[in-house]
């Protein structure tokens, strides 16, 4: 198991998933890739200039990078190779699956729910989408930290 992907949205569920992925990466000497999906708002922003849309997207990327960089400290403490990926896709689950399929990911570790406002009975909609379409194993963690 060389590459472990953790989709991260800042929720307690994704924090728990990160902790589990870090534990696995340390044990198996894996690389840990932590990613977030920025859902581009360009398609539903009628009347806004392209320059303003780019500013908004840049701001979102900056916030995501700051959030993910905080996790890097924990990975360094455990001597786990760590990288950050920020991708753009209107669908979080599609973005995660596409990234995993295209980048030799051996395992996806993610929380059962995220920041979305609606909860499914068993899994959150993003987790459900990833489990249903991923070609690699997906470990779902439950509960918050």
C-alpha positions in Angstrom: 0.0 0.0 0.0 2.0 2.9 -1.3 -0.5 5.8 -1.7 -3.3 6.7 0.7 -5.8 9.4 -0.2 -7.8 11.3 2.4 -10.5 13.6 1.2 -10.7 16.4 3.8 -13.3 19.1 4.3 -12.5 20.3 7.8 -15.3 18.5 9.4 -14.9 16.3 12.5 -15.6 13.3 10.3 -12.7 14.1 8.0 -10.4 14.8 11.0 -11.2 11.3 12.2 -10.4 9.9 8.7 -7.1 11.7 8.6 -6.1 10.3 12.0 -6.9 6.8 10.8 -5.1 7.3 7.5 -2.1 8.7 9.3 -2.0 5.6 11.5 -2.2 3.3 8.5 0.4 5.3 6.5 2.9 5.2 9.4 2.4 1.4 9.8 2.8 0.6 6.1 5.3 3.4 5.2 2.8 4.8 2.8 2.6 8.3 1.2 -0.3 10.3 2.5 -2.1 12.5 0.0 -4.7 14.9 1.6 -7.1 16.5 -0.8 -10.0 18.8 -1.0 -12.4 19.5 -3.8 -13.2 23.1 -4.6 -16.6 23.1 -6.2 -16.3 25.8 -8.9 -19.1 28.4 -8.8 -18.4 29.6 -12.4 -21.3 27.8 -13.9 -23.9 29.4 -11.5 -22.5 32.9 -11.3 -24.4 34.8 -14.0 -23.5 38.4 -14.2 -20.2 38.2 -12.4 -17.0 39.1 -14.2 -14.4 36.4 -15.0 -11.8 38.3 -13.0 -14.1 38.3 -9.9 -14.8 34.6 -10.3 -11.1 33.9 -10.5 -10.6 36.0 -7.3 -13.2 33.9 -5.5 -11.7 30.7 -6.7 -8.2 31.9 -5.6 -9.6 32.7 -2.2 -11.2 29.3 -1.8 -7.9 27.6 -2.8 -6.0 29.7 -0.3 -8.4 28.8 2.5 -8.2 25.1 1.5 -4.4 25.2 1.5 -4.3 26.8 4.9 -6.6 24.1 6.3 -4.6 21.2 4.8 -1.2 22.6 5.8 -2.2 22.3 9.4 -2.3 18.5 8.9 1.2 18.4 7.5 2.6 19.1 11.0 1.0 15.9 12.3 2.3 13.9 9.4 5.9 15.2 9.8 5.8 14.2 13.5 5.2 10.6 12.4 7.7 10.9 9.5 4.9 10.1 7.0 5.4 11.6 3.5 2.7 14.1 3.0 1.3 16.0 0.0 -1.7 18.3 -0.6 -3.9 18.3 -3.6 -6.6 20.8 -4.4 -8.8 19.9 -7.3 -11.8 21.6 -9.0 -14.9 19.7 -9.7 -18.6 20.5 -9.3 -19.0 17.0 -7.8 -16.9 16.2 -4.8 -17.4 12.4 -5.2 -16.6 12.5 -8.9 -13.5 14.6 -8.2 -12.2 12.2 -5.5 -12.9 9.1 -7.7 -11.3 10.6 -10.8 -8.2 11.7 -8.8 -7.9 8.2 -7.1 -8.2 6.4 -10.5 -5.7 8.7 -12.2 -3.0 8.7 -9.5 -2.3 5.1 -8.4 -4.2 5.5 -5.1 -4.2 2.2 -3.2 -6.7 3.2 -0.5 -9.1 6.1 0.1 -9.9 6.9 3.8 -12.8 9.2 4.4 -15.4 10.1 6.9 -18.9 8.8 6.8 -20.3 12.3 6.6 -18.9 15.7 5.7 -20.0 19.3 5.8 -23.1 18.7 3.7 -26.3 19.7 5.4 -28.3 16.6 4.5 -27.4 13.2 6.1 -28.2 9.9 4.5 -29.3 7.1 6.7 -26.0 5.0 6.2 -23.5 7.2 4.5 -23.2 10.8 3.4 -23.8 11.4 -0.3 -20.1 12.1 -1.1 -18.9 8.9 0.8 -21.7 6.9 -0.9 -20.6 8.2 -4.3 -17.0 7.3 -3.7 -17.7 3.8 -2.4 -20.0 3.2 -5.3 -17.6 4.3 -8.0 -14.0 3.9 -6.7 -11.8 1.2 -8.3 -9.6 1.0 -5.1 -10.7 0.1 -1.6 -12.4 2.7 0.5 -12.2 2.8 4.2 -15.1 4.7 5.8 -14.5 6.0 9.4 -17.5 6.8 11.6 -17.8 9.4 14.3 -16.1 12.7 14.9 -12.9 13.4 16.9 
